[in-house]
Amino acid sequence: MLQVDLGTLATLHSQLEQHEAKIRRLVDANIIGIIIWDLEGRILEANDAFLRMGGYDREDLISGRLNRTDLTPPEWRDRDARTDAELKRIGAVQPFEKEYFRKDGGRVPVLIGLAAFGEERDQGVAFVLDLTERKRAEQALMRSEAYLAEAQKLTHTGSWVWDPRTEKVLYCSEEMFRIFGLDPRESLPSRDNFRQQIHPEDRDWVKKRFEELLRERVDTFAEYRVLLPDGTVRHINASGHPILNEDGEFIEFVGTAVDVTERKRAEVVGQRLAAIVNSSEDAIVSKDLNGTIETWNGGAERLFGHQASEVIGKSILIIIPPDRHDEELRILERIRRGELIRSYETVRMREDGSLIDISLSVSPLRDTAGRIIGASKIARDITERKRAEAALRDMQMQLAHANRIATMGQLSASITHEVNQPITAAVTYALAARRFLSAEPPNVREVDDALSLIVKEGNRAGEIVERIRALIKKAPARKDAVTIDDAILEVIALTRTEAANNSVSVRTQFAEGLPCVQGDRVQLQQVMLNLIVNAIQAMSGIGEGARELQISIDAVPSEGRVRVGVRDIGPGLSPESLSRLFEPFYTTKPDGMGMGLCICRSIIEAHGGRLWAIPCEPRGALFQFTIPGTRADGS
């Protein structure tokens, strides 16, 4: 009996040695990390695979510095406490993920499974698998999925996968949920869920197209609409690809849906805009920065006579007169600087060589990056407007001439007196000269003095006549540098007798060093003549008191202008007359035409200036106008 027991014991011992040898081979194989530990956390044994995971060596193990608790980061220690309790209770723990500290302070993710030894279960073995590579792969996959999701969001592209055998959706991206108005928090949608979201008008033909795909097993593409519960309509570009296995069996369908709603809206807007551009009476043309024509609308065809097919790809110089080619170079240079050119009036050339007046507006064209790549040009035919403006200018000139004649007519008595003065003086000096010649002996020196005075008075009469002739002569408007104070003094001289006849004293206040003004001397004198005569007439009805006319000229340096003022002390201006003073045919005079001040304002505005009136206290009125001054170089 003892012999049998000894044999059995020997067999068991042999089997135990064999098991230990197998375990040792497993440990030494270093396929996975293996440690032997006690309940105090000490690591009693570890293979090289485990030591390499944390960057430890055999010396660390022998010295007793390796402890399960110390190797565990604080946030994992509660989990370890539960693990130890479970080991005490049932002797084993299912594998779970955690982290260990590396020797360099870093962390290593691991999958660990534990089992306890003996009845006391105070020691055990743990199998540790390094998850670093798997975690990296998972993170890379998560990043890839995140990039894909972000790319789908940016491009409004959804994707889905469907199993034709089970008719179940295997995958649906977040963007797919959004496009079809489905809730991503719910379970994967079915094909019916997608189908119900398709616009009722498109649903049947889309279903038919999909069924054809299933039968023919070919790629498909379709554009349709999706109708969301809130009534929003989305336009979808959908595509699909069937996946077959080695046996040709249809195992998956991969589909995409692109939300092209904004593109569709842009296309509609673009089509409408194109229709508007093409139907515009104005010529609308685009060109690149070299002046090569890229688009040419119907208005351009009608205005210039060239068909779009004839000019696209050619230089814009085809419609620019040769003497204006430099003008196009200047326009392109301004466009390159990003400038907008508005209402630039110039001349262009039709296909038959005839010239037309146009108003040109040019804007820079930019690409999506904001770079200037060309120009958009709108050209409007202003030939008829130019003719009308010329006719209007001619009519205004005639009207202004008539007004000057009428004003001079009012001054006829004063003008007669002005002319008679030098003539009478000349006659008197002539009679005196005769007496000096009749004397014995003739007084030659006195005769010579008298003749000199006759010449002087004759010249003075000639100057007066010349000024009158200039005012009543009908001549085209000029643009000269006018010395404004000299021009106004000549008008004051013409009206001096009229002022005296009405007991009006004239006081002038002219600033020194006044700049010249650019304009027509006669027209500016006409304005002053009207204002002075009006002021004299306004004071003619004053019964008592001094009648004084103040004429001032000064410069307004901040505006680069010259300001002229004519002030009277007449009855002044009522609020009603002040608001209507410059209207055509409005007058407060019994025999007035109501055109004088209207013409004056037109003349001043044509000179780039402004004319206005101000009531004065306690009475009287001040009429002022400003016009641009010129520098010494005439600019």
Buried (B, 14 or more C-beta within 10 A) or exposed (E): EEEEEEEEEEEEEEEEEEEEEEEEEBBEEBEBBBBBBEBEBBBBEBBBBBBBBBBBEEEBBEEEEBEBEEBBEEEBEEEBEEBBEBBEEEBEBEEBBBBBBBBEEEBBBBBBBBBBBEEEBBBBBBBBBBBEEEBEEEEEEEEEEEEBEEEBBEEBBBBBBBBBEEEEBEEBBEBBBBBBBBEEEEEBBEBEBBBBBBBEEBBEEBEEBBEEBBEEBEEBEBEBBBBBEEEEEBBBBBBBBBEEEEEEEBEBBBBBBBBBBEBBEEEEEEEEEEEEBBEBEBBBBBBBBEBBBBBBBBBBBEBBBBEBEBBBEBBBBBBBBEEBEEBBEEBBEBBEEEEEBEEBEBBBBEBEEEEBBBBBBBBBBEEEEEEBEBBBBBBBBBEEEBEEEEEEEEEBBEBBBBBBEBBBEBBEEBBEBBBBBBBEBBEBBBEBBEEBEEEEEEBEEBBEBBBEBBEBBBEBBEEBBEBBEBBBEEEEBEEEEBBBBEBBBBBBEBBBBBBBEBEBEBEEEBEEEBBBBBBBBBBBBBBBBBBBBBBBBBBBEBEEEEBBBBBBBBBEEEEEBBBBBBBBBBBBBEEEBBEEBBEEEBBBEEEBBBBBBBBBBBBBEBBEBBBBBEBBEEBBBBBBBBBBBBEEEEE
